[in-house]
Amino acid sequence: MAKKASEHVRYFSNPSGPVIGTVERRVIEKDGLYFKDIDGSGEVSAVNDWRLPEKERAKAYAAVLTSHEKIGQLFTSDWRMGPKYPSRQLAAAGHIPEGDETNLVDEAPVEGAENIFGALRLPGTSELIKKNFSRHLILRENPAPADLADYLNQLQYLAEDCEHFVPVQVMSNSRNENGEAVFGMNDASGVFASYPGTLGIAAAVKGTGDIGIIDTFADIVRRQWNACGLKKGYMYMADVVTDPRWQRTFGTFGEDPALISEIMEHLIPGIQGSKEGVTPEGVAMTVKHFPGGGARENGFDPHYAAGQWNVYATPGSLQQYHVPTFEAAVKYHASSIMPYYSKPAAEKSAGQEDYEKEPLELRPYGFAYNKIFIDEMLRSQMGFDGYINSDSGITRNMAWGVEMLDIAERVGFAVTQSGVDLISGAFDDEAAHEAYDRAVNDYYTTHPVPEGFAKEDLVLTEESLNRAVSRTLAEMFRMGMFENPYADPKKAEETIADKKDWEEAAKVHRQSVVLLKDSGVLPLKTGSRIYAGAFGKTREDGDARTKELKALLGDVELVEDPSQAEIALLFLYPGSGSYFHATPGYLELDICEDKVVCNVDEEGRPVEETHRETTLCGAGRLSLIAETVHKNGGKVVVNVNFPLAWMVGNAEPWADVLTAGFDTFPEAVLDILFGRFEPVGRLSITLPKDDSVLAVNRDGVCISPNDVPGFDKDQYMPDSMKDENGKAYAYRDQAGNYYEYGFGLTRKY
């Protein structure tokens, strides 16, 4: 019988213990205390006894669950809501949701759809939870708070209806930052209190020197997610940006390992609820992407083949720049850590050391398959005690280094050999059953073991299966999800609507704005004649943003002809490349239109063939607008949005004022420009001077090393490129300022 779980939850209060919440699961009363019958035994067993440590309960439960139930818990992947919130990706493939009686979940199977991680063949929601025993799902939709709580409650009710109860752990990418919705990165924004992008949060912290910004941010994230029953976040990125052409730059906190580490020191305990690990009032975090995804080979992303390598061209760069930012995840017991897709390139790398300063073997396996990095360095040397959650697609399209293995062997190799506990991107239950059976049947008497591998590393053993499931169960036991996984939809609405949280976020938007240049123009005056225009990667985007910008301008006189303007106010939103697909050449960072650039070959090396790139539609008009305004004695004010480290040589020279935003609300930028808020932000990334500092030679080697942050690149640049100050890499403006990490002007209004 289908019923809306939110309307039927019963609660039992323990005087010195957790509240028990259930729809119809049996509750045991003993010695004046209440216990949920989790394992179906009808007794206060080790599994059911909330007084016992979470690891003891998890180990006991792993011994009770069947192999089928445990295999169902090895995987997580995208899941869909009911008809009110249809999946954009599945809708594009023709899927029509079929709601249950509550209309909260989708019971229609999915056939023939595909995403970047592979083909999708999915059952209805009830079948997934009850028959497949899947317990880890990724949410990409953006529902209202009460609807989210109702949906998550419904999943828990379905899980309660099984012989053995295991809650459903629904996870999501971050939801508390503004920005373009990109599948697999920031799927949702605007419902929860919205801060600027993480680069902007870092810019605000760097500028104010106030790490309390992170404490407040973490508290808001924790309270809002927890109120909705969303208890797991694929967040945040501890990666250090060392190649500016990396598409994922905008999800990071920039390029400074010291600042990122300080942010993580506050962010992890703040979101999880304590310095000792996640609490029932906290949200479990998956910190990513170990051992740092920033060391991209010329910016190529590992979602496609050209980006499958992490290159450490500089001796010691791994431990100097990339690994330290993950120390807080170990110290404060982050619930899980996600390894990156890519694999280390020994042939292209200089000597690196492990965490104990011993020479490190760079074996060419994707990091989720790389025992040296995961089981030895992260666990044994650094002391990580949470679980390992792979990135999405490692058994399918991004199986870098293990392409010669079949899917069953990839599952076994990841779980048994390197110690992965949760595999993301596909529900590969059938392959896992095959890997489990191969441990005891005669498969490898009739099939050769792939060269270079051992049978015992390719199968899924009972020991490795129990280890993996015990770790993910322990997380949910620690969070109290077995006792009460339900959320109150009304409380969810009230919590998200708290104006104080939105006001805090709005303040950080203003604090994130970086004033790069001001030729004595600011603050702008009300009543001015202003020509306002916004430009995006497409004309449609620019037109929509122009309409938004004009609507935000109050006491000014808007003019449509630049020749009549005292001020040209231009907001630029460049865009480059596609996250999941390789561009014909390197990711373009120039603010340009129809620029001729070189192609690259299959090895990522430049070739003679060319193509054209546009990062800003209408870029050619900008200098003409500026010339017209300047001719009549007017001034040009430019704001550039920086999800990437754009080269600003086509904008700064003709701008009288230049500001930087990071998916910052335009009204926050206007507050700076009109003197309603003093600029305090500082750059969290270095802006490259021009194409010369990113030039790649015929062998595919960049003139500025891919594994070193922008603020340190000058020490590796040729002397012939350096100016009188010994600088070559960062952009230098007409006033002589370098747009490098930490730069920003201050104005007292």
C-alpha positions in Angstrom: 0.0 0.0 0.0 1.5 3.3 -1.1 1.2 6.2 1.3 3.0 9.4 1.9 5.6 8.6 4.5 5.9 12.1 5.8 2.3 11.9 7.1 2.7 8.6 8.9 6.0 8.8 10.8 5.8 7.6 14.4 8.4 8.8 16.9 9.6 7.2 20.1 11.7 9.3 22.5 14.5 7.8 24.5 15.3 9.7 27.7 19.0 9.3 27.3 19.4 8.3 23.6 18.2 8.9 20.1 14.6 9.5 18.9 13.3 6.5 17.0 11.5 7.4 13.8 9.6 4.8 11.8 6.6 4.4 9.5 5.8 0.8 10.2 9.1 -0.9 11.2 8.8 -2.8 14.5 10.0 -1.0 17.6 11.3 -3.0 20.5 10.8 -1.7 24.1 13.2 -3.0 26.7 14.2 -1.6 30.1 12.3 1.6 29.4 14.2 2.2 26.1 13.2 2.0 22.5 15.1 0.2 19.7 14.2 -0.2 16.1 14.2 -3.8 14.8 16.7 -3.1 12.0 17.8 -6.6 11.3 14.4 -8.2 11.7 15.5 -10.4 14.6 12.9 -9.0 17.0 15.7 -8.6 19.6 18.0 -6.0 20.9 20.9 -7.4 18.9 24.2 -5.8 18.3 22.8 -4.4 15.1 19.7 -2.9 16.8 21.4 -1.6 20.0 22.1 2.1 19.5 24.3 2.1 22.7 27.1 0.3 20.9 29.8 1.9 18.7 28.9 2.4 15.1 31.8 0.2 13.8 30.7 -2.7 16.0 27.1 -2.5 14.8 28.3 -2.2 11.2 30.5 -5.3 11.4 27.7 -7.2 13.0 25.2 -6.2 10.3 27.6 -7.1 7.5 27.6 -10.6 8.9 23.8 -10.7 8.8 23.2 -9.3 5.3 23.2 -11.5 2.3 25.8 -11.2 -0.4 23.0 -9.9 -2.7 22.1 -7.2 -0.2 25.8 -6.2 0.3 26.5 -6.1 -3.4 23.6 -3.7 -3.9 25.4 -1.3 -1.5 28.6 -1.2 -3.5 27.3 1.3 -6.0 25.9 4.7 -6.3 24.6 6.5 -9.4 22.2 9.2 -10.5 18.6 8.7 -9.5 15.4 10.4 -10.5 12.5 11.9 -8.7 8.8 11.7 -9.5 6.8 13.4 -12.3 6.9 16.8 -10.6 10.7 17.0 -11.1 11.6 15.1 -14.2 15.2 14.4 -14.9 16.5 16.8 -17.6 18.9 14.1 -18.9 16.4 11.4 -19.1 13.7 13.6 -20.5 16.1 14.4 -23.4 16.3 10.7 -24.0 12.5 10.4 -24.1 11.9 9.0 -20.6 8.4 9.8 -19.2 8.2 9.4 -15.3 5.4 7.3 -13.9 4.6 8.2 -10.3 3.5 5.9 -7.6 0.3 6.7 -5.7 2.0 9.5 -3.9 3.6 10.8 -7.1 6.8 11.3 -5.2 8.9 8.6 -6.9 9.3 7.4 -10.4 8.3 3.8 -11.1 8.9 3.7 -14.8 12.0 1.8 -15.9 14.6 3.4 -18.1 15.8 1.8 -21.3 18.2 3.0 -23.9 19.2 6.3 -22.3 22.9 7.2 -22.0 25.0 9.7 -20.2 28.8 10.4 -20.2 29.4 7.5 -17.9 27.7 4.9 -20.1 24.4 3.3 -21.2 21.5 3.3 -18.7 19.1 0.4 -18.0 17.4 1.2 -14.8 14.3 -0.3 -13.0 11.6 1.7 -11.2 12.4 3.1 -7.8 10.6 0.4 -5.7 12.4 -2.3 -7.6 15.8 -0.6 -7.2 15.4 -0.4 -3.4 13.5 -3.6 -2.6 14.8 -6.0 -5.1 18.2 -4.7 -6.0 18.8 -3.4 -2.4 20.5 -0.3 -3.7 21.1 2.1 -0.9 23.2 4.9 -2.3 21.7 7.4 -4.8 22.9 10.7 -6.4 20.3 13.5 -6.6 20.8 16.0 -9.4 17.4 17.7 -9.5 16.6 20.9 -7.6 13.3 20.5 -5.7 11.7 22.8 -3.2 12.7 22.0 0.4 9.4 20.4 1.5 9.3 18.4 -1.7 12.8 17.2 -1.1 12.0 16.1 2.4 8.9 14.3 1.2 10.8 12.5 -1.5 13.7 11.4 0.8 11.2 10.3 3.4 9.5 8.1 0.7 12.7 6.4 -0.1 13.3 5.6 3.6 9.8 4.1 3.8 10.5 1.9 0.9 13.7 0.7 2.5 11.8 0.0 5.8 9.6 -2.4 3.9 12.5 -4.9 3.4 13.4 -7.8 5.6 16.7 -6.1 6.6 16.5 -2.3 7.0 19.3 -0.2 5.6 18.5 3.5 5.1 18.9 5.1 1.7 21.9 7.5 1.6 21.1 10.1 -1.0 24.1 12.3 -1.9 24.4 15.5 -4.0 27.0 17.9 -5.3 27.0 21.2 -3.5 23.9 23.3 -3.5 24.8 26.5 -1.7 26.7 28.3 -4.4 25.5 30.4 -7.3 26.5 29.4 -10.8 25.6 27.8 -14.1 24.0 24.4 -13.6 26.4 21.8 -15.0 25.6 18.1 -14.8 28.1 16.3 -12.5 29.5 19.5 -11.0 27.0 21.9 -9.5 23.7 20.4 -10.5 21.5 22.6 -8.4 21.5 26.2 -7.0 19.1 28.9 -6.0 16.9 26.9 -3.5 19.3 26.8 -0.6 21.1 30.0 0.6 23.3 30.9 -2.4 26.9 32.0 -1.9 29.2 33.0 -4.7 31.2 30.3 -6.4 33.9 28.7 -4.3 36.5 30.8 -6.0 34.6 33.8 -4.8 34.3 32.4 -1.2 38.1 32.0 -1.2 38.4 35.6 -2.6 36.3 36.9 0.3 38.3 35.0 2.9 41.6 36.1 1.4 40.5 39.7 1.2 38.9 40.0 4.7 41.3 37.7 6.5 38.1 36.4 8.2 38.0 32.6 8.3 34.7 33.0 10.2 33.1 33.3 6.7 33.8 29.6 6.3 32.4 28.8 9.8 29.2 30.6 9.0 29.0 29.0 5.5 29.5 25.5 6.9 26.9 26.0 9.6 24.3 27.2 7.0 25.1 24.2 4.7 24.8 21.8 7.6 21.5 23.1 8.9 19.8 23.5 5.5 20.8 20.0 4.2 20.0 18.3 7.5 16.6 20.0 7.7 15.6 18.4 4.4 17.0 15.0 5.2 19.8 15.3 2.7 22.7 13.8 4.7 25.6 13.3 2.2 27.5 15.8 0.1 29.9 15.3 -2.7 31.8 18.3 -1.5 34.1 20.1 -1.3 37.0 20.1 -3.6 40.4 20.3 -1.9 42.1 20.3 -5.3 44.8 23.0 -6.0 44.5 24.7 -9.4 47.9 24.4 -11.0 46.9 24.4 -14.7 44.5 27.3 -15.5 43.0 25.4 -18.4 41.4 22.8 -16.1 37.6 23.0 -16.6 36.9 22.2 -12.9 38.8 25.3 -11.7 35.5 26.9 -10.8 34.6 24.3 -8.2 37.8 24.8 -6.3 39.0 27.3 -3.6 41.8 28.5 -5.9 45.5 27.9 -6.1 47.0 28.4 -2.7 47.5 25.2 -0.7 47.8 27.1 2.6 44.4 28.9 2.1 42.7 25.8 0.9 44.0 23.9 3.9 42.8 26.5 6.3 39.3 26.5 4.6 39.1 22.7 4.9 40.1 22.9 8.5 36.9 24.9 9.2 34.7 23.5 6.5 34.8 19.8 7.3 34.0 19.9 11.1 31.5 22.7 10.4 29.5 20.7 7.9 29.9 17.3 9.6 29.1 18.6 13.0 32.3 18.0 15.0 36.0 17.7 14.8 35.7 14.0 15.6 33.6 13.1 12.6 30.1 13.3 11.3 27.3 13.6 13.9 23.5 13.0 13.8 23.0 16.7 13.3 25.7 16.9 10.6 26.1 16.2 6.9 28.6 13.6 5.8 31.2 14.9 3.3 33.0 13.3 0.4 36.1 15.4 0.0 37.6 15.3 -3.5 39.7 14.5 -5.6 42.7 12.7 -4.0 45.6 13.2 -4.6 44.6 16.4 -6.3 43.1 16.9 -9.7 44.8 20.1 -10.5 47.9 18.7 -12.1 46.3 18.4 -15.5 48.4 17.9 -18.5 47.8 21.2 -20.3 44.4 21.4 -18.8 42.9 18.3 -20.4 40.1 16.8 -18.2 40.0 13.1 -17.4 36.4 12.7 -18.5 38.0 12.2 -22.0 41.1 10.2 -23.0 43.5 13.2 -23.6 43.1 14.1 -19.9 43.8 10.7 -18.4 47.2 11.7 -17.0 48.3 13.6 -14.0 51.7 15.0 -14.8 54.1 16.0 -12.0 56.9 17.7 -14.1 58.4 19.5 -11.1 60.3 17.5 -8.5 58.4 17.1 -5.2 55.3 19.0 -6.5 52.9 16.3 -5.3 53.7 16.7 -1.7 54.5 20.4 -1.9 51.3 21.6 -3.5 48.7 18.8 -3.9 48.5 16.4 -1.0 48.6 18.9 2.0 45.1 20.1 1.3 43.7 16.7 2.1 45.3 16.5 5.6 42.3 18.2 7.2 40.1 15.5 5.7 42.1 13.0 7.6 42.5 15.0 10.8 38.8 15.8 11.1 37.6 12.4 9.9 35.9 13.3 6.7 33.3 10.6 6.1 34.8 9.7 2.7 37.3 10.8 0.1 36.9 10.6 -3.6 40.0 9.7 -5.8 40.3 11.4 -9.2 39.8 9.6 -12.5 43.3 10.2 -13.8 46.5 8.2 -13.4 50.0 9.4 -12.7 52.4 9.7 -15.7 55.8 8.4 -14.6 57.4 9.0 -18.0 56.4 12.6 -18.0 57.0 13.3 -14.3 60.0 14.2 -12.2 60.7 12.3 -9.0 58.0 12.4 -6.4 57.8 11.3 -2.7 55.1 9.5 -0.7 53.8 10.9 2.6 56.8 9.5 4.5 59.3 11.2 2.1 60.2 7.9 0.4 60.4 7.6 -3.5 57.0 7.1 -4.9 56.2 4.6 -7.6 53.9 6.2 -10.2 52.0 3.2 -11.5 49.8 3.9 -14.5 46.4 3.1 -12.9 43.6 5.6 -12.3 43.7 6.7 -8.7 40.7 4.7 -7.6 42.6 1.6 -8.8 45.9 2.8 -7.5 46.7 0.8 -4.3 49.9 2.8 -3.7 48.0 6.1 -3.5 44.8 4.9 -1.8 45.6 2.0 0.4 49.2 2.8 1.2 49.6 6.6 1.1 46.1 7.8 2.1 45.2 5.0 4.6 48.4 3.6 6.0 50.6 6.7 5.9 48.2 9.6 6.3 45.8 7.6 8.6 42.5 8.1 6.8 39.8 6.1 8.5 36.7 6.9 6.4 35.6 5.2 3.2 36.7 5.6 -0.4 34.0 6.7 -2.9 35.2 6.5 -6.5 34.4 9.2 -9.0 31.6 8.4 -11.5 32.3 6.1 -14.4 35.5 4.4 -13.4 34.2 1.0 -14.4 32.9 2.2 -17.8 34.1 5.2 -19.9 36.9 6.4 -17.5 38.6 3.1 -16.6 42.0 4.7 -17.2 44.8 2.2 -16.8 42.6 -0.9 -16.6 40.9 -0.8 -20.0 42.1 -4.4 -20.6 39.9 -5.7 -17.7 36.2 -6.5 -18.1 33.7 -4.7 -15.9 33.6 -7.5 -13.3 37.4 -7.4 -13.0 37.4 -3.6 -12.7 34.9 -3.9 -9.8 37.1 -6.6 -8.1 40.3 -4.7 -8.7 38.9 -1.5 -7.2 37.3 -3.0 -4.2 39.6 -5.9 -3.3 43.0 -4.6 -4.5 43.0 -0.9 -3.8 40.3 -0.6 -1.1 37.4 1.3 -2.8 34.2 1.0 -0.8 31.6 2.7 -3.0 31.8 2.8 -6.8 30.0 5.7 -8.5 28.4 6.1 -11.9 26.6 2.9 -12.6 24.7 0.2 -10.8 27.0 -2.6 -11.8 25.4 -5.2 -9.6 25.5 -8.0 -12.2 29.2 -7.4 -12.8 29.8 -7.4 -9.0 28.0 -10.8 -8.7 30.2 -12.1 -11.4 33.3 -10.9 -9.6 32.0 -12.5 -6.4 31.3 -15.8 -8.1 34.7 -15.9 -9.8 36.4 -15.9 -6.4 35.1 -19.5 -5.9 34.2 -20.9 -9.3 36.5 -22.2 -12.1 36.3 -19.1 -14.3 40.0 -18.5 -14.4 40.7 -22.2 -15.2 39.1 -21.6 -18.6 39.9 -17.8 -19.0 43.4 -16.3 -18.8 44.2 -13.9 -16.1 45.0 -10.6 -17.8 48.7 -10.0 -18.1 50.2 -8.1 -15.2 47.4 -8.9 -12.8 46.7 -11.5 -10.2 43.5 -13.5 -9.8 43.1 -12.7 -6.1 43.1 -8.9 -7.0 40.4 -9.2 -9.7 37.7 -11.0 -7.7 35.3 -9.8 -5.1 36.0 -11.7 -1.9 33.7 -12.0 1.1 36.3 -10.2 3.2 36.6 -7.2 0.8 32.8 -7.1 0.4 32.2 -7.1 4.2 34.9 -4.4 4.6 33.4 -2.1 2.0 29.8 -2.4 3.3 30.9 -2.2 6.9 32.5 1.2 6.2 29.4 2.7 4.5 27.1 1.2 7.1 29.2 2.7 9.9 28.6 6.2 8.4 24.9 5.8 8.6 25.0 4.3 12.1 27.1 7.2 13.3 24.6 9.7 11.8 21.7 8.0 13.5 20.0 7.3 10.2 19.1 3.8 11.3 17.2 5.1 14.3 15.5 8.0 12.5 16.1 8.8 8.8 13.0 11.1 8.5 12.8 14.8 8.0 10.0 17.3 8.7 8.9 19.0 5.5 7.6 22.0 7.3 10.8 22.5 9.2 12.7 22.1 5.9 10.7 25.0 4.5 11.2 27.2 7.5 14.9 26.5 7.7 15.7 27.3 4.1 13.6 30.5 4.3 15.6 32.0 7.1 16.4 35.5 5.9 19.5 35.7 8.0 21.2 32.9 6.1 20.4 34.5 2.8 21.7 37.8 4.1 25.0 36.2 5.2 25.4 34.7 1.7 24.6 38.1 0.1 27.3 39.7 2.2 29.9 37.3 1.0 28.9 38.0 -2.6 29.8 41.6 -2.0 33.0 40.6 -0.2 34.0 38.4 -3.1 34.2 41.2 -5.7 37.8 42.0 -6.5 38.6 45.6 -7.7 41.5 45.1 -10.2 41.6 48.6 -11.6 40.2 52.0 -11.0 41.4 55.1 -12.8 39.7 57.4 -10.3 36.2 56.7 -11.5 34.6 55.0 -8.6 32.1 55.3 -7.0 29.6 55.7 -9.8 27.0 58.4 -9.2 23.3 58.0 -9.3 21.7 59.9 -12.1 24.5 59.1 -14.5 23.8 58.4 -18.2 24.7 54.7 -18.5 25.0 52.4 -21.4 24.6 49.0 -19.9 25.3 45.7 -21.7 26.2 42.1 -20.8 28.0 39.6 -23.0 28.0 35.8 -22.8 29.4 32.9 -24.7 26.2 33.1 -26.8 24.2 36.0 -28.0 21.1 34.6 -26.2 23.0 34.5 -22.9 24.2 38.0 -23.3 20.8 39.3 -24.2 19.3 37.6 -21.1 22.0 39.0 -18.8 21.6 42.5 -20.3 18.0 42.5 -19.4 18.8 41.4 -15.9 21.5 44.1 -15.5 19.3 46.9 -16.7 16.5 45.8 -14.3 19.0 46.2 -11.4 20.0 49.7 -12.3 17.9 52.1 -10.3 18.5 55.9 -10.1 20.4 56.2 -13.4 19.5 57.3 -16.9 19.8 54.3 -19.3 20.8 55.1 -22.9 20.8 52.8 -25.9 23.6 54.7 -27.7 27.1 54.5 -26.3 27.9 58.0 -27.8 25.3 59.4 -25.3 26.8 57.7 -22.2 28.8 59.1 -19.4 29.5 55.5 -18.3 29.6 52.3 -20.3 28.8 49.5 -17.9 29.8 46.2 -19.4 29.4 42.8 -17.7 31.4 40.0 -19.3 30.5 36.3 -18.8 33.0 34.3 -21.0 32.7 30.6 -21.4 35.1 28.0 -22.8 34.9 24.4 -23.8 32.7 21.6 -22.6 33.2 19.8 -19.3 32.7 16.3 -20.6 34.1 16.6 -24.1 37.5 17.5 -25.5 37.9 20.7 -27.5 39.9 20.4 -30.8 42.7 22.2 -29.1 43.6 23.5 -25.6 40.9 25.1 -23.5 40.8 28.7 -24.6 41.3 31.3 -21.9 41.5 34.4 -24.0 38.4 36.7 -24.0 37.9 36.4 -27.7 35.6 35.9 -30.7 36.4 33.8 -33.7 40.0 33.4 -32.7 42.2 31.1 -34.8 44.0 28.5 -32.6 45.8 25.3 -33.2 44.4 21.8 -33.0 46.1 19.0 -31.0 46.8 15.4 -31.9 45.7 12.3 -30.0 48.7 12.7 -27.7 47.7 16.3 -26.9 50.5 17.9 -28.9 49.9 21.0 -31.1 49.6 20.5 -34.9 49.4 22.8 -37.9 45.7 22.4 -38.4 43.6 25.1 -36.8 40.0 25.9 -35.7 38.3 29.0 -34.3 37.2 29.6 -30.8 34.8 32.1 -29.2 34.6 32.6 -25.5 32.6 35.8 -25.6 30.0 36.5 -28.3 30.4 40.2 -29.3 33.9 40.5 -28.0 34.9 42.5 -31.0 32.3 45.2 -30.2 33.8 45.9 -26.7 36.7 48.1 -27.9 34.4 49.9 -30.3 32.0 50.7 -27.5 34.9 51.9 -25.3 36.3 54.0 -28.1 32.9 55.7 -28.6 32.4 56.4 -24.9 36.0 57.7 -24.4 35.7 60.0 -27.4 33.0 61.9 -25.6 34.9 62.0 -22.3 33.0 59.1 -20.7 34.4 56.1 -18.7 34.2 52.4 -19.2 33.5 50.1 -16.3 33.9 46.4 -16.8 33.1 43.4 -14.7 34.4 40.0 -15.7 33.0 36.7 -14.3 35.9 34.3 -13.6 34.9 30.6 -13.4 38.3 30.2 -15.1 41.5 32.2 -15.0 40.8 34.3 -18.1 43.4 36.3 -19.9 42.2 39.9 -19.8 44.4 41.5 -22.4 41.4 42.1 -24.7 39.5 43.9 -21.9 41.7 45.6 -19.4 43.6 48.1 -21.7 40.4 50.0 -22.6 38.7 49.7 -19.2 38.8 52.6 -16.7 37.5 50.3 -14.0 37.9 46.5 -13.9 36.3 44.2 -11.3 36.3 40.4 -11.0 33.4 38.3 -9.9 33.1 34.6 -9.3 29.6 33.6 -10.2 28.8 36.7 -8.0 25.3 38.2 -8.0 25.4 41.2 -10.3 23.6 43.3 -7.7 26.6 42.6 -5.4 29.0 44.0 -8.1 26.8 47.1 -8.5 27.0 47.6 -4.7 30.8 47.9 -5.1 30.6 50.1 -8.2 28.1 52.6 -6.7 29.9 52.8 -3.4 27.4 51.0 -1.3 30.0 48.5 -0.2 33.8 48.9 -0.1 35.7 46.4 -2.2 37.7 43.9 -0.1 38.1 40.8 -2.3 41.5 39.4 -3.4 42.2 37.1 -6.3 42.1 33.4 -5.4 43.8 32.5 -8.7 46.5 34.1 -10.9 45.5 35.4 -14.3 47.9 34.3 -17.0 49.5 37.1 -19.1 48.8 35.8 -22.5 49.2 32.8 -24.8 53.0 32.9 -24.5 52.9 31.7 -20.8 50.7 28.7 -21.7 52.6 27.8 -24.9 53.0 24.0 -25.5 56.0 22.8 -27.5 56.0 20.1 -30.2 56.5 17.4 -27.5 53.4 18.5 -25.6 55.3 20.2 -22.7 54.0 23.5 -21.4 56.4 26.4 -20.9 54.8 26.9 -17.4 54.7 23.6 -15.5 51.2 22.1 -15.1 51.8 21.0 -11.5 52.8 24.4 -10.0 50.3 27.1 -8.8 50.3 30.4 -10.6 51.9 32.3 -7.8 55.0 30.0 -8.0 55.3 29.6 -11.8 57.8 32.4 -12.3 60.6 30.5 -10.7 60.3 28.0 -13.6 59.8 30.4 -16.4 62.6 31.2 -18.9 64.6 34.3 -17.8 64.1 35.7 -21.3 60.4 36.1 -20.5 60.8 37.9 -17.2 60.4 41.6 -16.7 62.5 44.0 -14.6 60.8 42.6 -11.5 61.6 39.0 -12.3 58.0 38.2 -13.3 56.7 36.5 -16.5 53.5 34.6 -15.8 50.9 37.0 -14.4 49.1 39.6 -16.4 50.3 43.2 -15.7 48.0 46.1 -16.3 48.6 49.6 -17.4 49.1 50.8 -13.8 51.8 48.2 -13.3 49.8 45.9 -11.1 50.1 42.1 -11.5 46.9 40.2 -11.5 48.3 37.4 -9.4 47.0 35.5 -6.4 46.2 37.8 -3.5 45.9 41.0 -5.6 43.1 43.4 -5.2 42.6 47.2 -4.7 40.8 48.7 -1.8 38.8 51.9 -2.0 37.4 53.8 1.0 34.1 55.3 0.1 
